């Protein structure tokens, strides 16, 4: 501890009788005699009173997001941040500041080879290293592994490596998890016989991230099956690197992979490369998905007598994009069959580069292929297209199950007595708080310096946390759309500054009161238009996934903001008080925006309204 810190602490501990005028009032906007005036929360209250005109205190929901650090911890971690040394106390920092950090698996390592059958039930956050290597026969089962966790982080390294006739079964792995990070490295590499089965892997997970590296490489006759993999998942990414490479007679099956998922990105690199007699099937891959992105590189390249089948691939999905590079290139007697490929109800994009090029024998067939793709240097001999549709749109009303009922609605619905479906307004993000401005101001926040942020939060290159950090920063750096003013904020003080810079100092912040009625039918009670229901300018702030509480705040002109009582449809009793915003000018929106898929019409032709979800908020001028 340096001299300056010591002097501060001495003053701090000798000033227990210090308080501010009005401190005797037990309201959200004042500091009580028992509160330490040097906490981040007390500092936020003073900043609010300084920057916001009027006598209204900060609302409780806003104040609850203030940093939970004590005065002592705030000073200690600010000093560490100034010296670029926060990473040396990361576990303490994450716990004290209530941040979103992945657990350290080194402290939870399971390294024994084990010699008998093992069953794991309700197991999570473990690092399995060299587990099951050289096993002869037997079976290991994982049931409800990491199921229902808020943050599921697991690592399997050299699992079942060089085993013979050994079966592995994962049932309901990381299901219902919020922010899952799973890593399988050299899984079953060099194994002979046996099978690996993943049933309901990361199903219904939010932000699932799965990595399979050198999975079943050089395996001999071992079968792998994935059933309901990442089904109904939200966002996230899955990567398969060197999957089944140099395998011999190893069948792999993917059933229901990514079906019904929302913006899931999959990468297959070196899948089945130089494999001998492999048999892989993808059934219902990416079906009913929203914006699925799939990348296949060197899939089946150089394979001998391998059979690959894609059935109902990306069927009925919304847009999406696929890339096949060097697929089945230089293969010998390979067969690749696409059945009902890409019959999306909204046109996506496909890119086939070097597809089947240089192949010897074999055939490639497309049956009911429904896209307008780009084929570059593919083998023209032996490629059959049956019932090819240049435009996949099938006409009629386009319905996508990922456009949740009630997520978007028309302004006319905001009338007393109207019945409507409420979307899921519950916050799916991990619970976090703001950081004090004294700390967050020390952090780099640009795509050119993500390495500095990764170092602070212990995020290795290409890790899930690295992806989360890069994604949030990229979105914050995205140029604003027409008429939009935007800023990402990591402290409550920064949010106040942005809101007042756009709207002035006579402002009020609102959010929907609670989550009662979420995903149910409700009846609209009394409705109040903010500022008399006139066109106004508002600042809306939405959470971004990041280690600390980060909001994407933006202001769009020509909106109307409403407050409405939400009633139970049976008793007509008030159950919630909702805040809704209606965007009157949608001319700059994309034609593929979910609002137009849900409501019909297109950009600039209709207004679009939506509720303010839990922990999001909107700022307007006072009335």
N, C-alpha and C positions, 0 to 999 in steps of 0.2 A: 504494500500500500504506500503510495507516495504521500508527500507532505500535504498537498492540496486536499486529497481525499481524507486524510486524517483530521484536518481542520474542519472539513465539512461534517464529518461524523461527530466530532466533538460538539459542534454547534447544534447538530440535529438531535443528539441525545439530551442536550441541556435545554431544549426549547419546547418541552411538552406542554407549556402553558400558552403557546402561540396559537391564535386562531384569528379568523377574519370577521369583519362586521357582518352581522346577520347570521353568524354561525349557530346561534341557538335554535334556528328554525330547522325542523326535520324535513326538509323538502329536497327534491332531487338536485336542485340547482344551488345548494348551499353546503358549506362544509361544517359538520357538527364539531363540538368541542373535543369529542373523542377521536376524530379523524386526524391523521398526520397530514399537515398541509403540504408536504413535499412528495406525496404519492402522485403517480401519473393521473389518477382519477381526479384528485384535487386540482392538479394543474389544468386538466381539461375543463373543469367547471369554471375556473377563472378565465380561461381562454374564451369559452362560450359567452360568458357575461361581458367580456371585452369586445367581442366581434359581432354579437347578435344584438340588435336593438330590441328594446322592450324589456319587460320584467319576467317573461316566461323562462323557466329553467329548462335545461336540456331534458327531453323526455326520457323516461327510464329505459326504453329499449335502446336508445342511442348511448346512454351512459353505461349500459351493461357491456358495451363493446370496448370500453376503455381498458388499457393494459392492467392486468392484475398484479403487476410487479409491486413489491413493497418499495418504499423510498430507498432502503438500503440496497436491494437488488437492482433497482433502476440505476443507481449511481455506479454500482459495481460493474454491471453489464455495459453501461455507457462507456466506462473507462476501457473495458476490454475491446469494445467496438472501435474506439478511437485508436487503439494500438493494433487493430486487425488481428485480434487474438480470441475472438468469440468462439471459434471452432475448438479451442482447447477446453472449453467448458460447455460444449453443446448439450449433453444430456441435462445438466442443471438448468441451462438457459431454456430449453424446450419445456421442461416441467414447470419452472417458475413463471414463464411468460405464457403458458398454455398455447404452445405452437403445434403445428402439424409436422411431426418428424417421424421418420421410420425408426423402429426399434433396432438396437444393435444386436444382430443375431450371433455375434461372436460369443456372447455370454450364454447362449442357449444352444450350444453345439451338441449334436449327437453323432459321435464318430465311430462307434463300435460296428464291427461287421455283422454281428449277431448270427447265431447258428440255428435258430428255430423260427417257426412261423410267428408272426407278430400281428396283432390287431390294434390299431389306434382309433380311438373314438373321442370326439370332441377335443381335438388336438390343434394347437396353433402356434405361430411365431417361433419356428424352430429352424435350425440349420443342420441338415442331415449331410454329413460328409463321409464319403467312403462307406455308405450304408448298403448292406446287402451285396457287396462285391464278392465275386467267386462263389455265390450261393449255388448249391445243387438242389434243384427242385424246390418244393415248398411254395408258400404264398404269404404275402404281406398285404394287409388291407388297411386302408385309411378311410374312415367313415366320419362324415361331418367335420372334415379337417378345415379349420379356420372358418367354419360356417358362422355367419352372423356377426363376425368381428367388425369393428369400425375401421381398423387398418390391419389388413392381413398381409404379413411379410414372411415369406418362407423361401428357403433355399435348399435344393437337393443337388449335391455334387457327387459325381461318380456313383450314382445310385444304381444298384443291380449290375454294375459293370462286370463283364466277363462271366456272368452267371450262366447256368445251364438249366433249362426247364423250369425257371423260376417265374411265378406269376405275381404281378402287382395289380392291385385294384384300388382306385381312388373313387369313392362315391360321395357325391355332394361336396366336392372340393371347392372351398372358397365361395360357396353360395351365399347370396344375400350380403356380401361384404361391401363395405364402402372404402374404396381405394385399396385394391388388392395388388400386391407385387409378388409374383411367384417366379422362381428361377429354377430351371432344370438344366444342369450342365453335364455332359457326357452320360446321359441317362441310358442305361441298358446297352452302352457301347460294347461291341465285341461279344454280346451275349448269343447263346445258342438255344433255339426253341423258347418255350415259355410265351408269356403274353403280358402286355400292359394295357390296362383298361381304365379310361377316364370317363366316368359317368357324371353328368351334371356339373361340369367343370366351369367355375366362375359364372354360374347361371344367376341371372338377376343381380349381378354385381354392378356397382357404380365405379367407373374409372378402373376397369380391370386391366392389368398389365402382366402378360405371361411371356416368358422367354424360354425357349427350348433350344439349346445349343448342343450340337453333336449328338442329337437324339437318335439312338439305335444305329449309330454309325458302325459299319462293318458287322452288323448283326446277321446271324444265320438262321433263317426260318422263324424269326420271332414276329409275332403279330401285335399291332398296336391299334387300338380303337378309341376314338373320341366321340362320345355321344352327348348331344346338347351342350357343346362347347361354347361358352360365352353367349349362351342364348338369352335374349332379352336384356343384354348388358347395355350399359350407357357409357359411351365414349370409350377411352382406353385403347390399348394396342397389343397385338399378339405377334411375336416373331418366332419363326422356325428357321434356324440356321444350320445347314449341313445335316438336315433330317434324313435319315435312312441312307446316307451316302455310303457307297460301296457295299450296300446290303446284298444279301443273297436270298432270294425267294421270300422276302419279308412283306406280307400284306399289311396295308394300313387302311383304316377306314375312318372317315369323318362324317358323322351323321348329325344334321341339325347344327352345323358350325355357324355361329354368329347369326342364327335366325332371329329375326325380330329385334336386332340390335340397333342402337342409335349411334351412328358415327363411330364405328369400330374399324381400326386400321390393322390389316394383317400383312405380314411379310414372310414369304417363303423363299429362302436363299439356298441354292444347292440342294434342293429337296430331291431325293432319289437319284442324285447324280452318280453316274457310272454304276447304277444298281443292276443286278442280274436277276431277271425273272420276277421283279416286284409286281405287286398288284395293289394299286391305290384307288380308292373310291371316295368321292366327295358328293354326299347326298344332301340336298337342301342347304347348300352352302350360301350363307348371306341372304337367304330368302326373307322377304318382308322387312328388310333392313332400311334404315334411313341414312343415306350418304355413306354406304360402305366403301372402303378403299382397300384394294387387295393388290399385292405386288408379288409376282412369281418370277424369280431370277434363276436361270440355269436349272429349271425344273425338269428332271428326267434326262438331262443332257448326257449323251454318251451311254445311255442305258441299253441293256441287251434283253430283248424279249419282254420288256415291261409293258404293263397294261394300266392306263390311267383313265378314270371315268369321272366326269362332272355331270351330275344330274340335278336339275332345278337350281342351277347356279344363279344367284342373285335374282331369283324369280320374284316378281312383284315388288321389287325394291324401288326406293325413290332416288333417282339419279345414281350416284356412285361412280367409281372409276376403277378399272382394272388394268394392270400392266403385266404382260407375259413376255419376258426377254429370254431368248435362246431356249424356248420351251421345246423339249424333246429333240434338241439339235444333235446331229451326228449320232442319233440312236440307231439301233439295229433291230429290225422287226418289231418296233414298238407300235402300240395301238393307243390312240388317244380319242376318246369319245366325249363330245359335249351334247347333252340332251336337255333341251329347253333352257338354253343359256341366255341369261340377261333379258328376259321378257319383262323389263321394268316398265312401270306405268309412266315414268318420266325418263326421258332419254339421258343416258349417262355417257361415259366415254371409255373406250377400250383401246389398247395399244398392243398389237402382236408384232414383236420384232424378232426376226430369225426363227420363226415358228416352224418346227419340223425341218429346218434347213439342213441339208447334208445327210438326211436320214436314209437308211438302207432298208428297203422293204417296209412292211408295216403300213398303217393307214391312219389318217386323221379325219374325223367326221364331225360335222355340226348338224344337229337336228333341231328344227324350230329355233334358230338363232335369231334373236330379236333386237339387234343394235345396229348402229351405224359406225363400225369400228375403223381402225387404221391398221391394215396389214402391211408390214414391211418385210420384204425378203423372206416370204414363207414358201414352203415347198408346194408348188402348184400341182405337181403330179401326186396323186394319192390323197388329196384333200377334197372331201365331199361336203357340200352345203345343201341341206334339205330344208325346204320351207324357210328361206332366209327373209327376214323383215328388215327393210332399210330404216324404218321408223318404228320403234317399239311401242309407241303409245297406241292403246287399243280402243280409244274412244270411250264415251260415256263419262260418268262422274268419277273422278279420280279420288280414291279413298286410301289413305295411308294410316295404319293404326298408330304410327308414331306421332301423328298430329293429335294429341290428346284432346278428347272432347272438353270444351270449355276453356281451353288454353287461350283461344282468341274468340272474340265475339263482336257483334255490332253495337254501336252506341245506343240504338233503339231498345236494346235489352235492359238498359239501366233505367227501368221504370218500376215504380212501386207495384208489387203484385206479380211481376214477371217471375217465371220459374226457369231455372237454368242449371246446367251441370257445372259444378265447381271442379277445376282441375286439381291435381296434386300440388298444393302450394307449400308442402313441407320442405324445409331446408335439407338437402342431401349432402352438404359439405361437412367435412370434419369441423368440430367446434374449435374455434380459435378466437383470439382477441387482437386488437390493434397493438402495435408496438409504440412506445413513446417516440415522439419526433426526434428526441435527442439521440435515439439509437438508430431509427430507420434512416435518418439523414446521413448516417455513416456508410450505408450500403450502396453499392453500385446497382443501377437498374437500367441496363441496356443490353441489347443482344451481343454487343462487342465485348461485354465483360461478364457474361454468364458464368465464366470460370471462377470469378471471385465469389459469386453467390453460391455456386456449388460447393466451394471450399468451406464456406461458413456453415452450410447445412449438411456437410458430409455426403454429398451426392456425387457418386462416381460417374465418369463419362459413360453415356448410353444407359444409365440407370433410369428407373421410373421417375425418381425425384428430379433427375436432370431434365427429363422430358416435361415434367410438370412446370418446372421453373422456366424453361425455354418457351413453352407454349403460352404461358401467362405474359411473359415479356413481349413476345411477338404480337400478341393481340393488343397489348397496350401501345405498341409502336405502330400498329396499323394506321394508315392515314385516315382521318375522319371522313365520313361520307358527306354528301352535299348538305350544308346547313348545320352540321353537327359540330359541337364543341366538346372535347373529351379530355379526360385525364385519369390516370390510375393513382390511387391514394393508399398509403399503408399506415397512415395515422389519422386519428380523429381530427386533429388540427388541420391536416392537409385537406380533408373533406370539407371542413367549414370554410377554409380559404377558397376552394374551388367554387362551392355553392354561392358564396357571397360575391365572388368576382363576376359571376354570371348574372345573379339576381339582385345584388345589393344586400344591404345588412338587415333589411326588414323581411326576414324569412322564417319559415316554419318547415319542419321535416315530419313526414308521416310514413306509416307502414300499416299493413293489415294487422289487426289486433292479435289474432291467434290463428291456429290451423284447424279449428273446429269447422266441420263441413267440408273439409278437403276430400276430393274424389267422390262427393255425394251430390245429390240434387238439393238445391237450396231455393228459397224464395226471396226476392229482393224486397227489402223494407223501405224505410225512408231514405231518400236519395238527396244529397246536397252537392251541387256543383261548386267547386272551389273558384273563388273570384267571380261568383255569380254565374258560373258555367260558361264564361267567355273564353275565347281563345287566349291562351297564355303561354308562357315559356316555363318549363320545369327542368330540374336537374334530377335524373334518376340514377341510382347507384346500385349495381349488381355485383355480387361476390364473384371473385375468381379463385380458383384452386391455387394455393400458394402456401408456403410454410407459415407465414403470419397472415392476419386478416388483411386482404387486399380487395379493394373495390374498384370496379370499372365504372366511373361516373361520366355521364354525358348529358348534354343539353340539346334538345331538338325543338325547334320552333313549331308553332301551330299545333298545340295539343290542348286537350281539355282534361282536367283532373276531377275526379268524383270521390265522395265518401258515401258509403251505403251500408245500412244495417242488413245483415244476412240472417234470415229466419229459417227455423226448422220447418220443413214442408208439412209436417203433421200438426204440430202444436202452434205453429206460427210465432213461437217465442224467439227472441233474439239470441243467436248463438255466436255471432261474430260481428265485427265492424270492419268492412273491407275498404281498401283504397284501390281505385282503378284509374288507369290513364288511357286516353283515346288519342291515337295519332291520326290527325285529320288529313295531313298531306303524306301520302305513301308513294308518291311518284318516283322517288329515288330508290325504292325497295326492289329487290330481285324478283323476277317473275316466279322463281321457284321457292320463294319464302313460304314457310309453313302456314302463315295466315291465309294466303291465297289458296293453298291446297285445302284448308279447312273450310273456308268461307266461300270459295269460288272467286271469280273476277280476277283483277290484276292490278299492277301498280298504278296509283293515281286515280283509280276508279271508285274505290271505297275507302272509308275510314276503318281503322282496326283498333280494337280495345283489348286490354289485358289487365289482370289483377297484379298488384304488387305482392310478390311472394314473401314468405317468412324470411326475415333478416335482410331483405332488400328494402329500399326506401326511396322516397321521392321528395324533393324540396320544391317549394313554391313560395311566392311572395305572400306576405300576410295580407289579410283582407281588411 
